[in-house]
Amino acid sequence: MAFDPLQERGIPLDDQLARHCPGTDLKRQLARVRYIEAQQQKAVNWLLPGVSSVLETTIAYEQVAVDLTAWVARMEPDPYLRQAYEFGVLEDFDHLYRYANLYEMIEHRKAEKIVDNLTEVMPGRPTYLHHRDGRDNVRQPYDRSRTEPLSRLHALTIMSAEQQTMNYYMNVGPTQMEPIARQLYQEIGLIEEEHVTHYESLVDPGESWWERLLNHEYNECYLYYSFMETESDPKVKSIWELHLNMELEHLRLAAELFKRFDGRDPDQVLAPALPPPVTFEPNKRFIRHLIATQIDQTTLGTGYVREAHERFERMQRAVMDGERPPSERVIDHNRAVSGREYRLQTEGPHPAGLQPSR
């Protein structure tokens, strides 16, 4: 599943920079790079098969969110940042379960053909418990002067993936015909907004525009390098290699701008060498451990708690208003249609003991 590492709140970083920087010549340079970025995005997104339904693509999005965020959490050196990824992945995992039940109910097919048994499908932290007061979605940012370069790459990668997921749900949700599908996309789309806030707040706001551009271009190099190194399809691998070569030039240009306007050497910001490649791999054992130990967590301020607090309970009452949320009703509906809720538990019983309801 493709995503654009330059996305921030729906507007790519270089677009935001162009709207704030002085000088026509500089705007022209950014415009040339932006045109190439648009070509890359289309090349990658058009790799998706046209025969896939919206729901099949949705399930792929959530599987990417689960396995990518789980991998980042396992590799993250900073304990606070690691906790942020561990918290978020349990919610994406539950979204996968809800959409898989909607998929079976509407299209009468099973999600295991999409997830290919690499990811389990079962309840995570229940989706209706993801609705929080906005104040409790903001995390403490990393310190750009002390954080590991790898941590910056992780934060940009997950923020971008969640941003693109939110945009996708906002676009495709209104195209659904079934009321329960429209409502489920709306509910989870709201939570994806929370996730974007959650992850974007990890980035140090003290980074200059030029430092942010440098980090983003370096991150694109890192991701395309990772895809090239781990890709099994020769034709697709050649695309990653081509795009990596493009991004190396974009990184060079960003480094020149950074030296010119920030007056620093890029080596003061960037990692001395690319970290080990991002790897998409099964994370079943890791996810099961998180479910067993963190399923009952919520947020309070910039921290995490296990007890429901006043702001959380107030938000739950305001959102639900006494009604059963779509994320719960979709399970009820599929149970009525298919005779039971859909799960794919390849590694044994649910780690938190949540049995399928009848």
HELIX and SHEET records of a PDB file:
HELIX    1   1 LEU A   13  ALA A   18  1                                   6    
HELIX    2   2 THR A   24  ASN A   45  1                                  22    
HELIX    3   3 VAL A   54  MET A   75  1                                  22    
HELIX    4   4 PRO A   79  GLU A  107  1                                  29    
HELIX    5   5 GLU A  112  VAL A  115  1                                   4    
HELIX    6   6 THR A  127  HIS A  130  5                                   4    
HELIX    7   7 GLY A  134  ASN A  137  5                                   4    
HELIX    8   8 PRO A  149  VAL A  172  1                                  24    
HELIX    9   9 GLY A  173  THR A  175  5                                   3    
HELIX   10  10 PRO A  179  GLU A  200  1                                  22    
HELIX   11  11 TRP A  209  THR A  230  1                                  22    
HELIX   12  12 PRO A  234  ASP A  262  1                                  29    
HELIX   13  13 PRO A  266  GLN A  268  5                                   3    
HELIX   14  14 LYS A  284  GLN A  294  1                                  11    
HELIX   15  15 GLU A  310  MET A  320  1                                  11    
HELIX   16  16 PRO A  326  SER A  338  1                                  13    
SHEET    1   A 2 GLN A   7  GLU A   8  0                                        
SHEET    2   A 2 ILE A  11  PRO A  12 -1                                        
SHEET    1   B 2 THR A 298  LEU A 300  0                                        
SHEET    2   B 2 GLY A 303  VAL A 305 -1                                        
END                                                                             
